[in-house]
Amino acid sequence: MATETQLINTRDGASQSPWQQPVLKAFPATKNDLVYDALVVGGGITGLTTALLLQEAGKQVILAEAHSPGFGTTGGTSAHINTFADTTYREAESAFGEDGAKLFAEAIAEGFALISSRQKDCDFESKPGYLYAETDNEVKQLDEIYRGAVKVGVPVAYTDQVPTPVPFKKALVWDRQAQFHPLKYLQDLQTAFLAAGGRVKINTLITGVETKDGIHVSGDIQAKAVVYATHMPPNINLFNFECAPYRSYVMAVKLKSGKYPEALIYDSQEPYHYVRSHVINGEELLLVGGLDHKTGHEDPDKAFANLDQYVRKYYSVSSVKYRWSSQYYVPVDGLPYIGQMPMAAEGIYCATGYNGNGMMLGSVAGKILSDMVRNQPNKYEKLFSPARIKPLDSFSEFVKENADVAYHFVADRVKVHETDSLKRLQPGTGKVVEVDGQKVAAYRDEAGNIHALNPVCTHAGCIVSWNGEEKSWDCPCHGARYDIRGKVLTGPATKDLLTLNINENK
Ligand SMILES: Cc1cc2nc3c(=O)[nH]c(=O)nc-3n(C[C@H](O)[C@H](O)[C@H](O)COP(=O)(O)OP(=O)(O)OC[C@H]3O[C@@H](n4cnc5c(N)ncnc54)[C@H](O)[C@@H]3O)c2cc1C
């Protein structure tokens, strides 16, 4: 009989998120010869939702996770549950028509409802959400957001009461938004999945599957369908061109006043900021976040410094309890890609490109994908199809993102300066330096030892850059990330960076 394992949640970064309590448990799957109905790859909100819905529908499901459930972005999210999205309903309408925008709103609402119905013991709380504008230009955008939401039937109203110290010109309120503890929610899902007879296999990186006679095989796992719920499907694929990886920053702080807003509050700046409160281990904290940028393109230390400055400008902070960052994917045409994986064997599915809305979209993806595996119709299948024709509007965005990748591929190879020296590398820091004409991703640990890696990303050959906050090597092209030993933290890479032997004194 399988024994229960207590997992201490790890995350794809060195900094700690407040969700990393030892809340997730797993029954390690034992080896057997079963041909599963589905192999779900990835134990975030998408994977666990998909696995649960399939198992409850009578399918035999195994979930394989490279680390432990919650290791990916679900363990580093800020866990707002909204009826609006980063791609505004107005933007969705201009790219996918009025019916497309309405369907998008329904999908968001369905994801929200799914969480509401499944949550059991995960700090789920209903709160109003406010979005405010500080400049005339932001007011124009706010009015557009209002009109777009009203047109698709999403309840929203103007308000002049926002619980924020920031002076604003105009604001919107969405009633009955929500928040929760994302890993406690994963625990809710996993408990139900295991109770229904599902299996979880941890520390299992799926690098790909071989398909023969309609059966997909990876190591000792055989399945009739595969769902890549990995946030970004592994290896080179179409989504490397259609989704751009972004880092986003969050801090959880204690306030001197002891007064915390009972609301989800967002500004309209570019990049934006948000605040909300959460009681973590019995202690009320203000979560402040935002300042997103493309992975590997800006200095994470600077992003945190700016976030720190921002929160202290408006709130009297007594201490900073947590600060962490994580990664999400922006789709070129604004909507997620959910369905049959392009250029893969039939029966291999994926879901990606959620923007900052993966709580709702990851949940509804679970419903869509479980319906598809079961050959059941789903009304969102066409709208979110990864094979959809890109609307013309997104083409310039597509060209811009990929020109940027091409730039990094070339420029980062010649960027290392003569002054970059291994000897000058301070303990606890990393940098791409040149040693004997060879580029090296070098990290000096606190004890002074150098950890040297080949900086060429194993996914598509770009040069990785140092992320001092998460102590990781991040690829600016497609968002693959590695730890200081070169181990893959975040796909689409599935191979580790090569270790180099460097003699520092040579
Ligand atoms: C800072 C931040 C704040 C956010 N805030 C919000 C918010 O408030 N509301 C909201 O709706 N959304 C938010 N998002 C977005 C949301 O968190 C994500 O879209 C969502 O968590 C993605 O879930 P997922 O299950 O698809 O992926 P993940 O949670 O990343 O899970 C994927 C899992 O797959 C595993 N995996 C990857 N590759 C393999 C492989 N080859 N083999 C085996 N396992 C593999 C990983 O280890 C990981 O555990 C935020 C994102 C960020 C970065």
The ligand as a Gaussian input file, in Angstrom:
#p B3LYP/6-31G(d) Opt

LIG

0 1
 C        3.741000      36.994000      -9.569000
 C        2.522000      36.456000     -10.274000
 C        1.281000      36.777000      -9.782000
 C        0.138000      36.259000     -10.388000
 N       -1.076000      36.589000      -9.876000
 C       -2.181000      36.055000     -10.417000
 C       -3.450000      36.358000      -9.855000
 O       -3.542000      37.114000      -8.895000
 N       -4.550000      35.797000     -10.424000
 C       -4.461000      34.961000     -11.495000
 O       -5.498000      34.506000     -11.990000
 N       -3.259000      34.632000     -12.024000
 C       -2.125000      35.151000     -11.526000
 N       -0.919000      34.849000     -12.048000
 C       -0.848000      33.837000     -13.111000
 C       -1.019000      32.425000     -12.528000
 O       -0.340000      32.324000     -11.295000
 C       -0.488000      31.361000     -13.486000
 O       -1.055000      31.565000     -14.759000
 C       -0.863000      29.960000     -13.024000
 O       -0.368000      29.733000     -11.718000
 C       -0.303000      28.907000     -13.981000
 O       -0.665000      27.653000     -13.486000
 P       -0.235000      26.321000     -14.238000
 O       -0.766000      25.195000     -13.457000
 O       -0.636000      26.382000     -15.668000
 O        1.359000      26.344000     -14.224000
 P        2.359000      26.126000     -12.999000
 O        1.762000      26.510000     -11.717000
 O        3.633000      26.784000     -13.405000
 O        2.537000      24.564000     -12.930000
 C        3.264000      23.847000     -13.900000
 C        3.921000      22.667000     -13.198000
 O        4.464000      21.816000     -14.201000
 C        5.701000      21.307000     -13.738000
 N        6.463000      20.961000     -14.937000
 C        6.943000      21.803000     -15.874000
 N        7.552000      21.116000     -16.855000
 C        7.453000      19.809000     -16.529000
 C        7.866000      18.602000     -17.163000
 N        8.496000      18.625000     -18.344000
 N        7.605000      17.417000     -16.531000
 C        6.952000      17.390000     -15.350000
 N        6.511000      18.502000     -14.725000
 C        6.757000      19.686000     -15.307000
 C        6.313000      22.441000     -12.940000
 O        7.257000      21.963000     -11.993000
 C        5.088000      23.077000     -12.301000
 O        4.854000      22.601000     -10.992000
 C        0.237000      35.388000     -11.511000
 C        1.492000      35.098000     -12.029000
 C        2.634000      35.639000     -11.428000
 C        3.967000      35.319000     -12.012000

